[in-house]
C-alpha cells in the first residue's frame, strides 16, 4: 500500500480512526531501528528478524564455510609444496652425486687402465682431422 494513490477523503477517514484508538494501548515502536541498536538490545535474535533475513543469514554462513575451507585448502597446498620441494632437493642431490661419479669413472686415465686389460692401448700420435672440401663452401 505504500505506493498506491490515496485521495484526501480516505486519508481523513484513516486519521479519524487512528485518533479514536487510545494511545496508551498502542505500542510505539520505530519502523526501522539501526543495526547497532538491534545488536545491542538483542532484537536481531527475534523470530521475526531471523525469518525476514533467512536468505541473507544462509548466505553469510555459506561465505564463512568457504573461508574456512579456503584456509584448510591453503594449508594443504603449502604442505604439498614443501613435500615436493624436499623431493626435488633430494633428487637434485642424487643427480649431482651420480654425475660426479660418472665423470670420475670416465676420466681418460681410468679408461686407459680398463682398456689395457683387453689389449687396447692409447695412441701416442696426435689425432688428425681429415676435411673434405665440397662445392658448397
Secondary structure by P-SEA (a helix, b strand, c coil): cccccccaaaaaaaaaaaaacccccbbbbbccccaaaaaaacccccaaaaaaaaaaaaaaaaaaaaaaaaaaaaaaaaaaaaaaaaaaaaaaaaaaaaaaaaaaaacaaaaaaaaaaaccccccccbbbbbbbcccc
